[in-house]
């Protein structure tokens, strides 16, 4: 139990580093949806999609390669220095080229060149801290990691509140004052990205000593092996970005111009309600990825992986049902502007899609530990192709018949992640069989999905149905796992 206790502790701290910033970011969702028309929020969402794509490209799988080689190479210092030097020079090269061609990018993407410039600097600053953050995880310093992550979001949130709420009032009360000189009307989107730049810059300044602590030695042979391992991760990352984000771009592209940005805005806002599952999945992934690699040589590794996956499904299934039952309560807290509620129907689909992705993360251990990351890339490519095809097919159909093209995007997301989860399970049984308790895992997952669908689409907002369903499911879990639960409670006593 000590192993699981340590893993839980690590995951809890990394979860803190994920949950607290995301909880603070929920305030930003409310701020943006309160202050910005749906069209402008849609425009902001589209720009952030591009940021996510380029974040993946600028990391090019080096983060995962770092963990893999840090745990397998004797010369760990060389792994740190080689990966850090690699990221540094690729980032500097990107910064120079991107700034040089920013006007062309602005014309091609139809985004204001000023916003393009802000995005370039955000991307560069975020890329430069990839390996320093990875070092903190590898050195098992989750508290420092959490403090920096939380600090970044606190600064970002504070500046957003200042620029969007306080500054307009100051400019109105004292139009000739010094602070009022930085106020510009109708510049809300610009202030959003300036806040991000300052937060990223401060994070970089905290971690920049890492670059002065190395001797800048570059092991080209090691780098080639890291790139060979990491390149499929890059492809998989791009495919993941397609699965998770391209729907917003396609909504903007496939829908009529007069409704496109508005639908992107309301879809992106309701999509945020699914972030409660994203919090759980992301925190878990941050804690589990280093563990997978470090524990691989143990004799009972496979049984441990199977047990961890079952626990993940238990917690995830209960969380899925709980979020869906209370989704209409959460919308009043996060998105009180009723203009955005038209897309509430996507919430169960997005929550389940992210749960499937979390299960896929567990199942993907086999191709990472057997150095077959190229298979993981192919699985992700299958998901990406499925996402693109279904978006192109379903968005126009749902728009034409129901005026809700975003439902097609949500369906495409859950189908793609479900297929990736299934393929990974099948291939994992072939290449690296793990004794998963499929009977229990299937029952927890199946009941959670059934209860969620019945409640949300038949008895929505009827808590006399939803709450008993949640209680019954909780008891079902206790009944099946009571031996373990009682053992844990006795240990605590």
C-alpha positions in Angstrom: 0.0 0.0 0.0 3.0 2.3 0.5 3.5 2.4 -3.3 0.0 3.5 -3.9 0.1 6.0 -1.1 3.2 7.6 -2.6 1.6 7.6 -6.0 -1.6 9.1 -4.6 0.5 11.8 -2.8 2.3 12.7 -6.0 -0.9 12.8 -8.0 -2.6 14.9 -5.3 0.1 17.5 -5.4 0.3 17.5 -9.2 -3.5 17.6 -9.1 -3.2 20.7 -6.9 -1.0 22.3 -9.6 -3.6 21.5 -12.1 -6.9 21.9 -10.3 -6.1 25.3 -8.6 -5.0 27.0 -11.9 -8.0 25.5 -13.7 -10.4 26.5 -11.0 -8.9 30.0 -11.3 -9.3 29.8 -15.0 -13.0 29.1 -14.5 -13.2 32.6 -13.2 -11.7 33.7 -16.6 -14.4 31.8 -18.4 -17.1 33.6 -16.4 -15.3 36.9 -16.9 -15.0 36.5 -20.7 -18.5 35.2 -21.2 -19.9 38.1 -19.0 -17.9 40.8 -20.8 -17.5 39.5 -24.4 -20.2 38.8 -27.0 -20.3 35.2 -28.1 -18.6 36.2 -31.4 -15.6 37.7 -29.7 -15.3 34.8 -27.3 -15.4 32.6 -30.3 -12.5 34.6 -31.9 -10.4 34.3 -28.7 -11.1 30.5 -28.6 -9.9 30.1 -32.2 -6.6 31.9 -31.4 -6.1 29.7 -28.4 -6.6 26.6 -30.6 -3.6 27.8 -32.7 -1.6 28.2 -29.5 -2.3 24.7 -28.4 -1.2 23.3 -31.8 2.1 25.2 -31.7 2.7 24.2 -28.1 2.7 20.6 -29.3 5.0 21.3 -32.2 7.5 23.3 -30.2 7.8 20.5 -27.6 8.2 17.9 -30.4 7.9 15.0 -28.0 11.0 16.0 -26.0 9.2 16.0 -22.7 8.2 12.4 -22.9 11.7 11.5 -24.3 13.2 13.3 -21.3 11.4 11.0 -18.9 12.1 7.9 -20.8 15.9 8.5 -21.2 16.3 10.1 -17.7 15.1 6.8 -16.2 17.1 4.5 -18.5 20.4 6.4 -19.1 23.3 6.2 -16.6 24.4 9.8 -17.5 21.3 11.6 -16.4 23.1 15.0 -16.5 23.6 14.5 -20.3 19.9 13.8 -20.8 19.1 17.1 -19.0 21.6 19.2 -20.9 20.9 17.7 -24.3 17.2 18.1 -24.1 17.5 21.6 -22.7 19.9 22.8 -25.4 17.7 21.3 -28.1 14.5 23.0 -26.9 16.4 26.3 -26.4 17.7 26.6 -30.0 14.6 25.3 -31.7 12.6 27.9 -29.7 14.9 30.7 -30.6 14.8 29.7 -34.3 11.0 29.6 -34.2 10.9 33.0 -32.5 13.0 34.6 -35.2 11.2 33.0 -38.1 7.7 33.6 -36.7 8.4 37.3 -36.0 9.8 37.7 -39.5 6.8 36.2 -41.2 4.1 37.4 -38.8 2.4 39.7 -41.4 2.1 36.8 -43.8 0.6 34.6 -41.0 -1.8 37.4 -40.2 -3.1 37.6 -43.7 -3.3 33.8 -44.1 -5.1 33.2 -40.7 -7.2 36.4 -40.9 -6.1 37.4 -37.4 -4.9 40.8 -36.4 -1.0 41.0 -36.7 -0.9 42.4 -33.2 -2.5 39.3 -31.8 -0.2 37.1 -33.8 2.8 38.9 -32.3 1.5 38.3 -28.8 0.9 34.7 -29.5 4.5 34.2 -30.8 6.0 35.5 -27.6 3.6 33.4 -25.5 4.6 30.3 -27.4 8.3 31.0 -27.1 8.3 31.7 -23.4 6.2 28.6 -22.7 8.5 26.3 -24.8 11.6 27.5 -22.9 10.2 26.1 -19.6 9.2 22.7 -20.9 12.4 20.9 -19.7 12.8 22.9 -16.5 9.3 21.8 -15.5 10.1 18.2 -16.5 13.2 18.4 -14.3 11.1 19.3 -11.3 8.9 16.3 -11.9 11.9 14.0 -12.5 13.6 15.3 -9.3 10.3 14.7 -7.5 9.7 18.3 -6.5 6.0 18.5 -6.9 5.5 21.3 -4.4 7.8 23.7 -6.2 6.2 22.6 -9.5 2.7 23.3 -8.1 3.7 26.7 -6.7 5.0 27.9 -10.1 2.0 26.6 -12.0 -0.4 28.2 -9.6 1.6 31.5 -9.5 1.4 31.7 -13.3 -2.4 31.5 -13.3 -2.8 33.9 -10.3 -0.8 36.5 -12.2 -2.7 35.9 -15.4 -6.0 36.0 -13.6 -5.1 39.2 -11.7 -4.0 41.0 -14.8 -7.2 40.0 -16.6 -9.3 41.3 -13.8 -7.3 44.5 -13.8 -7.3 45.1 -17.5 -10.9 44.1 -18.1 -12.7 45.3 -15.0 -10.6 47.8 -13.1 -8.8 49.7 -15.8 -12.0 50.8 -17.7 -13.3 52.3 -14.4 -10.0 54.0 -13.6 -10.0 55.5 -17.1 -13.6 56.6 -16.8 -13.0 58.3 -13.4 -9.6 59.8 -14.2 -9.2 60.0 -18.0 -6.0 62.0 -17.8 -4.3 59.9 -15.1 -1.1 58.0 -15.7 -2.8 54.5 -15.4 -5.5 55.7 -17.8 -2.8 56.1 -20.5 -2.6 52.3 -21.0 -6.4 52.0 -21.5 -7.7 51.5 -25.1 -11.3 51.1 -26.0 -12.4 47.8 -27.6 -9.0 46.2 -26.9 -10.3 43.4 -24.6 -8.8 40.6 -26.7 -5.4 42.4 -26.7 -5.5 42.7 -22.9 -6.2 39.0 -22.6 -3.1 38.1 -24.5 -0.9 40.7 -22.8 -1.9 39.1 -19.5 -0.8 35.8 -20.8 2.6 37.2 -21.9 3.4 38.7 -18.6 2.4 35.5 -16.7 4.6 33.4 -19.1 7.5 35.8 -18.8 7.5 35.7 -14.9 7.3 31.9 -15.1 10.3 31.9 -17.4 12.3 34.2 -15.1 11.7 31.9 -12.1 13.0 28.9 -14.1 15.7 30.6 -16.2 18.4 29.7 -13.6 18.2 26.1 -15.0 19.8 27.4 -18.2 22.8 28.8 -16.2 23.3 25.6 -14.2 24.2 23.5 -17.2 27.4 23.4 -19.2 25.6 23.5 -22.6 27.1 20.1 -23.7 25.1 18.5 -26.5 25.3 14.8 -27.0 24.3 14.4 -30.7 24.1 10.6 -30.5 21.8 10.8 -27.5 19.7 13.5 -29.1 19.2 11.3 -32.2 17.9 8.5 -30.0 15.7 10.9 -28.1 14.3 12.4 -31.3 13.6 8.9 -32.7 11.7 8.1 -29.6 10.0 11.5 -29.4 9.0 12.0 -33.0 6.0 9.6 -32.8 5.0 11.4 -29.6 5.0 14.6 -31.7 2.8 13.1 -34.3 0.5 11.7 -31.5 0.5 15.1 -29.9 -0.6 16.8 -33.1 -3.3 14.2 -33.6 -4.4 14.7 -30.0 -4.6 18.5 -30.7 -6.7 17.7 -33.7 -9.0 15.5 -31.7 -9.4 18.0 -28.9 -9.3 21.4 -30.6 -9.8 21.2 -34.4 -13.6 21.1 -34.0 -13.6 24.8 -33.1 -11.6 25.7 -36.2 -13.9 23.5 -38.4 -17.0 25.1 -36.9 -15.6 28.5 -37.8 -14.8 27.2 -41.3 -17.9 25.0 -42.1 -20.7 27.1 -40.7 -22.2 30.2 -42.3 -20.2 33.3 -41.6 -23.0 35.0 -39.8 -23.3 32.3 -37.1 -19.8 30.7 -37.2 -18.0 32.7 -34.5 -21.1 32.8 -32.3 -21.4 29.0 -32.3 -17.7 28.6 -31.7 -18.1 30.9 -28.7 -21.1 29.1 -27.1 -19.6 25.7 -27.9 -16.2 26.7 -26.3 -18.0 28.0 -23.2 -20.0 24.9 -22.6 -17.0 22.8 -23.5 -15.4 24.3 -20.4 -17.9 22.4 -18.2 -16.1 19.2 -19.3 -12.9 20.5 -17.7 -13.8 19.0 -14.4 -13.0 15.6 -16.0 -9.9 17.2 -17.7 -8.7 18.3 -14.3 -8.9 14.7 -13.0 -7.3 13.2 -16.1 -4.5 15.8 -16.4 -3.5 15.6 -12.7 -3.5 11.8 -12.9 -1.4 11.8 -16.1 1.2 14.2 -14.5 1.6 11.8 -11.6 1.5 8.5 -13.5 3.8 9.1 -16.5 7.0 9.3 -14.5 5.8 6.3 -12.4 5.1 4.1 -15.4 8.7 4.5 -16.5 10.4 4.2 -13.0 8.4 1.1 -12.0 8.7 -0.8 -15.3 11.5 -3.1 -14.1 9.6 -4.3 -11.0 8.5 -7.9 -11.0 4.8 -7.1 -10.4 4.7 -4.1 -12.7 1.9 -5.4 -14.9 -0.4 -6.3 -12.0 0.3 -2.8 -10.5 -0.7 -1.1 -13.8 -3.9 -3.2 -13.9 -4.8 -2.2 -10.3 -4.1 1.5 -11.0 -6.3 1.5 -14.1 -9.2 0.0 -12.2 -8.9 2.7 -9.5 -8.8 5.3 -12.3 -12.0 3.9 -13.8 -13.7 3.8 -10.4 -13.0 7.4 -9.6 -13.6 8.6 -13.2 -16.9 6.8 -13.5 -18.2 8.3 -10.2 -17.0 11.7 -11.2 -18.5 11.5 -14.7 -22.0 10.8 -13.3 -21.6 13.4 -10.6 -20.6 16.2 -13.0 -23.4 15.3 -15.4 -26.1 15.2 -12.7 -25.1 18.7 -11.5 -24.1 20.2 -14.9 -27.0 22.6 -14.8 -26.0 23.8 -11.4 -22.4 24.3 -12.5 -23.5 26.4 -15.5 -25.0 29.0 -13.2 -21.7 29.3 -11.4 -19.4 29.2 -14.5 -21.5 30.5 -17.3 -24.3 32.6 -15.9 -24.9 34.4 -19.2 -27.8 32.4 -20.7 -26.7 33.2 -24.3 -24.1 30.5 -24.0 -26.5 27.7 -22.7 -27.6 26.6 -26.2 -24.7 24.2 -26.3 -25.3 22.5 -22.9 -26.3 19.3 -24.8 -22.6 18.7 -25.6 -21.5 18.6 -21.9 -22.1 14.8 -21.3 -20.4 14.0 -24.5 -17.3 16.1 -23.7 -17.0 14.7 -20.2 -17.2 11.1 -21.4 -14.8 11.9 -24.2 -12.2 13.1 -21.7 -12.8 10.1 -19.5 -12.1 7.8 -22.5 -8.9 9.8 -23.1 -7.9 9.2 -19.5 -8.5 5.5 -19.9 -6.5 5.5 -23.1 -3.6 7.2 -21.2 -3.6 4.2 -18.8 -3.8 1.7 -21.7 -1.0 3.5 -23.6 1.6 2.3 -21.1 2.4 -0.7 -23.3 3.7 1.1 -26.3 5.8 3.6 -24.3 7.5 0.8 -22.3 8.1 -1.4 -25.3 9.6 1.5 -27.3 6.9 1.2 -29.9 5.7 4.8 -29.7 5.2 4.7 -33.5 2.2 2.5 -32.9 0.8 5.1 -30.4 1.3 7.7 -33.2 -0.7 5.6 -35.6 -3.5 5.1 -33.0 -3.6 8.9 -32.6 -3.6 9.4 -36.4 -6.6 7.1 -36.7 -8.4 9.2 -34.0 -7.5 12.4 -35.8 -8.7 11.1 -39.2 -11.9 10.0 -37.6 -12.3 13.4 -35.9 -11.8 15.3 -39.2 -14.1 13.0 -41.3 -16.9 13.1 -38.7 -16.6 16.8 -38.2 -16.9 17.4 -42.0 -19.9 15.0 -42.1 -21.8 15.9 -39.0 -21.3 19.6 -38.5 -23.3 20.6 -41.7 -26.0 17.9 -40.9 -26.6 19.1 -37.4 -26.5 22.7 -38.5 -29.0 22.2 -41.3 -31.4 20.1 -39.3 -31.1 21.5 -35.8 -29.2 24.8 -36.1 -26.6 23.2 -33.8 -23.5 22.3 -35.7 -21.5 22.0 -32.5 -23.4 18.8 -31.6 -21.7 17.2 -34.6 -18.3 18.3 -33.3 -19.0 16.8 -29.8 -20.1 13.5 -31.3 -17.0 13.4 -33.4 -14.8 13.9 -30.3 -16.3 11.1 -28.2 -16.3 8.6 -31.1 -12.6 9.4 -31.8 -11.5 9.0 -28.2 -13.6 5.8 -27.8 -12.0 4.3 -30.8 -8.5 5.1 -29.7 -9.2 3.6 -26.3 -10.5 0.4 -27.9 -7.6 0.0 -30.4 -5.0 0.6 -27.6 -6.7 -2.1 -25.5 -6.7 -4.6 -28.3 -3.1 -4.0 -29.4 -1.9 -3.8 -25.8 -3.2 -7.4 -25.2 -1.1 -8.5 -28.1 2.2 -6.7 -27.4 2.2 -6.2 -23.6 -0.7 -8.1 -22.0 -1.7 -6.6 -18.7 -4.2 -8.5 -16.4 -6.9 -5.8 -16.3 -10.0 -6.7 -14.3 -12.3 -6.2 -17.3 -15.4 -7.5 -15.6 -15.4 -4.7 -13.0 -13.9 -2.0 -15.2 -16.7 -2.7 -17.8 -19.4 -2.7 -15.2 -18.3 0.6 -13.6 -17.9 2.3 -17.0 -21.1 0.9 -18.5 -23.3 1.8 -15.5 -21.9 5.3 -15.4 -22.6 5.9 -19.1 -26.1 4.4 -18.8 -27.1 6.4 -15.8 -25.6 9.6 -17.3 -27.4 9.3 -20.6 -30.8 8.4 -19.0 -30.6 11.2 -16.5 -29.3 14.0 -18.8 -31.4 13.3 -21.9 -34.6 12.0 -20.1 -34.7 13.5 -16.6 -32.5 16.5 -16.8 -32.6 18.8 -13.8 -34.9 16.3 -12.0 -32.7 15.8 -9.0 -35.1 13.4 -7.4 -33.9 11.0 -10.1 -30.3 12.1 -10.5 -29.2 12.1 -6.9 -30.6 8.6 -6.1 -28.8 7.4 -9.3 -25.6 8.9 -7.9 -26.1 7.3 -4.5 -27.0 3.9 -6.0 -23.9 3.9 -8.1 -21.7 4.9 -5.1 -23.2 2.0 -3.1 -22.5 -0.3 -6.1 -18.9 0.7 -6.0 -18.7 0.2 -2.2 -20.3 -3.2 -2.4 -17.8 -4.4 -5.0 -14.7 -2.8 -3.4 -15.7 -2.8 0.3 -12.8 -5.2 1.2 -10.3 -2.7 -0.1 -12.2 0.4 1.3 -12.5 -1.2 4.8 -8.8 -2.1 4.7 -7.8 1.5 3.9 -10.2 2.9 6.6 -8.7 0.5 9.2 -5.2 1.6 8.3 -6.2 5.2 8.8 -7.7 4.4 12.2 
